[in-house]
Amino acid sequence: MSFKTDIEIAREANKKPIQEIGAKLGIPNEHLLPYGHDKAKVGQNFIDSIQGNKKGKLILVTAINPTPAGEGKTTTTVGLGDGINRLGKKAAVCIREASLGPCFGMKGGAAGGGLAQVVPMEEMNLHFTGDFHAITSAHNLLSAMIDNHIYWGNALEIDERRIPWKRVLDMNDRALRDTVVSLGGIANGFPRQTGFDITVASEVMAILCLSNNLVDLQKRLGDIIVAYTRNREPVYCRDLKADGAMTVLLKDAMQPNLVQTLENNPAFVHGGPFANIAHGCNSVIATNTALRLADYVITEAGFGADLGAEKFMNIKCRKAGLAPDCIVLVATIRAMKMNGGVAKADLGPENVAAVKEGCANLGRHIANMKSFGVPVVVAINHFVTDTDAEVQALKDFVSSEGAEAILSRHWEFGGKGAEDLAKRVVEIADSGAANFAPLYKDGMPLFEKIECIAKNIYHADEVVAGSKILDQLRLWEEAGYGHLPICMAKTQYSFSTNPALRGAPTGHSVPVREVRLSAGAGFIVVVCGDVMTMPGLPRGPAAEGIMLNDAGEIDGLF
């Protein structure tokens, strides 16, 4: 198996018809809308019918700050789900859909790896069921309707200098970050400066992932602030009468996607906001549906716990009334050594001292997660180069932090390799030890919420924001948006805003470059440092190695 790639393993999967996977959760065939034989959407009528069901236990999988050494958060999520099912429990996995940006850029896909994967892997990492295309279309329909309204007389008196609503594309394309539209004369409209974000940063993506049903979806879409008048009065999506058509475009995308793991266990894959520039969690409707159907639901939040898990707690759980019963924090020996100063090329040989040196990042995340009142277990995602002494050093450190670390070999052995982790996670989830509470109260002023995250999660000394930022936050508070939570947009590689600053830095500042009001989604986006909401491709993008082989199969997708 060690010689097989993830895509080769996925191709050899013994997939079952999606109706059999639905039957494991009690979903009747007539409430599954098949997309081929191995994936389907779950109908809204069925979702409505199970709202009285008792909820299962919610388990969040998060991780240390990502390194080039790899952490395997999705792989651990899938392996843990398979492991719990092997114990004779009814478990379901909830993860996000993959964006084309990372698939053709640098990060790769989002279906797990080794023997802990969700399939069909190729479809999941490419067009899947078309949800991202629907979100892109709905977002850009609104963009088109804004410019069209201005062209035909501008009855709403939109100030063309104050239109924060950009266009989106599900691809990394730095050339589109700042653009000018409507060039070419009178027939093409009024020229203005705008730009593109990647689809996963779209407020429409966030809205879809936080909505409970189509009625809630349309209401939130209508609440989007698309522009301001010269008197600085907000212009809403509903003022342009775009919310109805956008809801129509999103009707099917709103329904969660059901697929399966390599071990034929149910997995919901729905929504896909990035955690470094958006809120980083799969959809509320998928999570709630899984909780009504399974005894244990394993979900993940993007990137490190300072981003995805913080937003899971402070945004998703707050908005959806969710409360995790256990947090699984993923770490690897390789990543510990890299945090300890070892170069990627030198990670193979045993280096216990570097493991110990690199544990500071893990320790910070353990303490942060405990501050939410939820028990934490560290999953050591096993690599074949790990030595017993290195693993023991990591376990000893975690024990000194008042938590437990469990070696898990799900990548190599699937659910069987995750059984020890699964047993402990089930024990903790069933114990009722969690006493979850968000980090800050709704009524705290917006800037104090930003400071709360920066100082308590990032361990920064200060937040640096100019008068323009502070005035904008004050105006939003006066307009009735002061109760909203904060969605920090910053680098995923560090607790700080400097991606090169690994470990557990202190004494740093968090510079705020921009703030954005996502009134429909219901949060304030705070853009920090140099993070971009439209990423660029790397010098050698993954797309250069993706192609069809002589058998017509996809090579290079990972």
Protein Blocks (a to p, Z undefined) as FASTA:
>chain_A
ZZpcfklmmmmpccddfklmmmmnopafklpccehjlbccddfklmmmmmmpccdddddd
ddddddfkonolmmmmmmmmmmmmmnopacddddddddfklmmmmnopcebghjlccddf
klmmmnmnommmmmmmmmmmmmmmmmmmmmnooanopafklcfbccddddddfklmpcce
hihijknopadddddddfklpmklmmmmmpfbfklmmmmmmmpcfbdcfkopacdfklno
pmmmmmmmmmmmmpccddddfkopacddedjidfklmnopacfklmmmmmmmmmbdcddd
ehjfklmmmmmmmmmmmmnopacfbdcddddfklmmmmnopafklmmpgcfklmmmmmmm
mmmmmmmmmmnopacdddddddfkbcfklmmmmmmmmmmnopacdddfklmnommlmmmm
mmmmmmmmmnomaccddfbdfklcfklmmmmmmmmmnopabdcddfklmmmmmmmmmnop
mmpccdddddfkbmblbfklgcjdehiacddfbdcddfknopacddehjbdfbdcddfbd
fklmgccdfkopaehiZZ
